Amino acid sequence: MEEMRRAAVDDPDQVVRVRVPAKVNLALCVGPLGDDGFHPLGTVFHALNLYDEVVAEKRPSGQISLTLSGDGLDDVPADESNLAWRAARLLADRHGTPDLGVHLHLKKSIPVAGGMAGGSADAAGALLACSVLWDLDTTPDDLHELAAELGSDVPFPLMGGTAIGTGRGDQLVPMLSRGTYHWVLALAHDGLSTPAVFRRFDELQARPDATPTGTAIPDGVAAALAKGDAAALGGALHNDLQAAAVDLRPELGETLRAGLEAGALGAVVSGSGPTCAFLAADEAAAMDLAAALAAVASVRATRRASGPVSGATLIT
């Protein structure tokens, strides 16, 4: 890492590029709303080879600017409210000097507002890119601390692989995972608000007949990953928010059923949705599954991906 940092600043006009992955939650277990206004979580993050690219170029006198390219950008801000912008500013304030500046360009391939942490991935990428561009003396722990301050999903894209997340999802422990898993992602026609899904989750949990939820991760997920058993993992996929997401968007239920009928080993709403993730037996099965899902009315588009992959990475 130190060699990469030094190389990046030999030329003051150096542009630093970072590739950062999407995530899917193999398990998302949600505890009751706490007095702090947050739900405690137990989750298993899994990084996919579907990437955003963060390009960082030096600017003078504390200037920060941001541009975007890719699909579905209508609801992505290009100002100081963007999480990547906020990441650069936070890094400069905590570990830099007031005269540090950067132009960030986000090349987006992770679906926007899809429950795959695209905005969080961009923030993680900005932290790494700017720390290298500005030659800051930051450690991985420093970046993790800033990432957790920015949002509960931001630390994981720095780490990548497969990891257990606890607390608000930001306390991470790497998890043993053997093999490569093949996924098909079914994108919905419209986004879905994370706060709205959590509110509906609380409403459903308040019903007298509701089954209580908690943060304990199903044993089957860890066992399947340790064995590299895709079929067992498919059967163990779990998301406590799925019922709320489907209640708000019944068409997601249609998508999940269609994927299972088309041969998926397992299906789950990714995070708070609306993207649905389907585990396939192998690459050929994923191709067939993607074709079948593309014909479903509730599906806007499909993407194939595999994982786990590394976290935020410097590229040339």
Residue pairs with C-beta under 8 A, 6 or more apart in sequence:
4 132
4 314
5 131
5 132
5 135
6 135
8 14
8 16
8 132
8 133
8 135
8 314
9 132
9 133
9 134
9 135
12 58
13 57
13 58
14 58
14 133
15 55
15 56
15 57
16 55
16 56
16 57
16 129
16 130
16 132
16 133
16 314
17 53
17 54
17 55
17 56
17 129
17 314
17 315
17 316
18 53
18 54
18 56
18 125
18 126
18 128
18 129
18 312
18 313
18 314
18 315
19 51
19 52
19 53
19 125
19 312
19 313
19 315
20 51
20 52
20 53
20 54
20 121
20 122
20 124
20 125
20 128
20 157
20 311
20 312
20 313
21 47
21 48
21 49
21 50
21 51
21 121
21 157
21 160
21 307
21 309
21 310
21 311
21 312
22 47
22 48
22 50
22 51
22 52
22 110
22 111
22 116
22 117
22 118
22 121
22 305
23 45
23 46
23 47
23 48
23 116
23 117
23 121
23 153
23 156
23 157
23 271
24 45
24 46
24 48
24 116
24 183
24 185
24 268
24 270
24 271
24 277
24 307
25 43
25 44
25 45
25 46
25 239
25 268
25 270
25 271
26 44
26 45
26 46
26 162
26 221
26 225
26 233
26 236
26 237
26 238
26 268
27 42
27 43
27 44
27 217
27 218
27 221
27 236
27 237
27 238
27 239
28 41
28 43
28 238
28 239
28 240
28 241
28 271
29 41
29 42
29 43
29 213
29 214
29 215
29 216
29 217
29 218
29 238
29 240
30 39
30 40
30 41
30 201
30 213
30 215
30 240
30 241
31 39
31 40
31 41
31 42
31 213
31 214
31 215
32 39
32 205
32 213
33 39
33 202
34 40
38 168
39 198
39 201
40 166
40 167
40 168
40 215
41 152
41 165
41 166
41 167
41 168
41 169
41 215
42 164
42 165
42 166
42 214
42 215
42 216
42 217
43 164
43 165
43 166
43 169
43 217
44 162
44 163
44 164
44 165
44 175
44 217
44 221
44 222
44 225
45 156
45 162
45 163
45 164
45 165
45 169
45 172
46 162
46 177
46 181
46 307
46 308
47 156
47 157
47 160
47 161
47 162
47 307
47 308
47 309
47 310
47 311
48 116
48 183
48 305
48 306
48 307
48 308
48 309
49 305
49 306
49 307
49 309
50 109
50 110
50 116
50 185
50 303
50 305
51 109
51 110
52 70
52 106
52 107
52 108
52 109
52 110
52 118
52 121
52 122
52 125
53 106
53 107
53 109
53 125
53 315
54 84
54 104
54 105
54 106
54 107
54 122
54 125
54 126
54 128
54 129
55 104
55 105
55 106
55 107
55 129
56 88
56 102
56 103
56 104
56 126
56 129
56 130
56 132
56 133
57 102
57 103
57 105
57 133
58 101
58 102
58 103
58 133
58 134
59 65
59 101
59 102
59 103
60 99
60 101
61 99
61 101
62 92
62 98
62 99
62 100
62 101
63 101
63 102
63 103
64 80
64 85
64 88
64 89
64 92
64 101
64 102
64 103
64 104
65 102
65 103
65 104
66 78
66 79
66 82
66 84
66 85
66 103
66 104
66 105
66 106
67 78
67 103
67 104
67 105
67 106
68 76
68 78
68 105
68 106
68 108
69 105
69 106
69 107
69 108
70 106
70 107
70 108
70 109
71 108
71 112
72 108
72 111
72 112
72 113
73 108
73 112
75 112
75 113
75 191
76 82
76 106
76 108
76 112
76 119
79 85
80 86
80 89
82 119
82 122
83 119
83 120
83 122
83 123
83 150
83 151
83 154
84 104
84 106
84 119
84 122
84 123
84 125
84 126
85 104
85 126
86 123
86 150
87 122
87 123
87 124
87 126
87 127
87 130
87 146
87 147
87 150
87 154
88 102
88 104
88 126
88 127
88 130
90 146
90 149
90 150
91 126
91 127
91 130
91 131
91 134
91 136
91 138
91 146
92 98
92 100
92 130
92 134
94 142
94 146
95 131
95 136
95 137
95 138
95 142
96 134
96 136
100 130
100 134
102 130
102 133
102 134
104 126
104 129
106 122
108 118
108 122
110 116
110 117
110 118
110 121
111 118
111 185
111 187
111 275
111 303
112 118
112 191
113 191
113 192
113 274
114 185
114 187
114 188
114 191
114 270
114 273
114 274
114 275
115 192
115 194
115 269
115 270
115 271
115 272
115 273
115 274
115 275
116 185
116 270
116 271
116 275
117 153
117 156
117 157
117 271
120 150
120 151
120 153
120 154
120 156
120 157
121 157
121 312
123 147
123 150
123 151
123 154
124 147
124 154
124 155
124 156
124 157
124 158
124 311
124 312
125 157
125 312
127 143
127 146
127 147
127 154
127 158
127 312
128 143
128 158
128 312
128 314
129 314
130 136
131 138
131 143
132 314
140 158
143 158
144 155
144 158
144 159
144 172
147 154
147 155
147 158
147 170
148 154
148 155
148 170
152 165
152 167
152 168
152 169
152 170
153 169
153 170
153 271
154 170
155 170
155 172
156 163
156 165
156 169
156 172
156 311
157 311
157 312
158 311
158 312
159 172
159 174
159 311
160 308
160 309
160 310
160 311
160 312
161 174
161 175
161 177
161 308
161 309
161 310
161 311
162 174
162 175
162 176
162 177
162 225
162 307
162 308
163 172
163 173
163 174
163 175
164 172
164 173
164 175
164 217
165 171
165 172
166 173
166 215
175 222
175 225
176 222
176 225
176 226
177 225
177 226
177 228
177 308
178 225
178 226
178 227
178 228
179 228
179 230
180 306
180 307
180 308
181 230
181 233
181 279
181 306
181 307
181 308
182 230
182 279
182 280
182 281
182 282
182 283
182 285
182 286
182 304
182 305
182 306
183 277
183 278
183 279
183 280
183 286
183 304
183 305
183 306
183 307
184 259
184 264
184 277
184 278
184 280
184 286
184 289
184 290
184 293
184 302
184 303
184 304
185 270
185 275
185 276
185 277
185 278
185 302
185 303
185 304
185 305
186 255
186 259
186 275
186 276
186 277
186 278
186 293
186 296
186 299
186 302
187 274
187 275
187 299
187 300
187 301
187 302
187 303
188 249
188 251
188 252
188 255
188 273
188 274
188 275
188 276
188 298
188 299
188 300
189 298
189 300
190 249
190 274
191 274
192 245
192 248
192 249
192 272
192 273
192 274
193 272
194 271
194 272
196 248
197 241
197 244
197 245
197 248
197 272
197 273
198 241
198 244
198 272
200 244
200 245
200 247
200 248
201 240
201 241
201 243
201 244
203 244
204 210
204 243
204 244
204 247
205 212
205 213
213 240
218 236
218 238
220 232
220 233
220 235
220 236
221 233
221 236
221 237
221 238
223 229
223 232
223 236
224 230
224 232
224 233
224 235
224 236
225 233
230 265
230 279
230 280
230 281
231 265
231 281
233 265
233 266
233 279
234 264
234 265
234 266
234 279
235 265
235 266
236 266
237 266
237 267
237 268
237 277
237 279
238 268
239 268
239 269
239 270
239 271
241 269
241 271
241 272
241 273
242 268
242 269
242 273
245 252
245 269
245 272
245 273
245 274
246 252
246 253
246 256
246 269
249 273
249 274
251 297
251 298
252 269
252 273
252 274
252 276
252 298
254 296
254 297
254 298
255 276
255 293
255 296
255 298
255 299
256 267
256 268
256 269
256 276
258 292
258 293
258 296
258 298
258 299
259 267
259 276
259 278
259 289
259 292
259 293
260 266
260 267
260 278
262 288
262 289
262 292
262 293
263 280
263 281
263 285
263 288
263 289
263 292
264 278
264 279
264 280
264 289
265 278
265 279
265 280
265 281
266 278
266 279
267 276
267 277
267 278
267 279
268 276
268 277
269 275
269 276
269 277
270 276
270 277
278 289
278 293
280 286
280 289
283 304
283 306
286 304
287 304
290 302
290 303
290 304
293 299
293 302
294 301
294 302
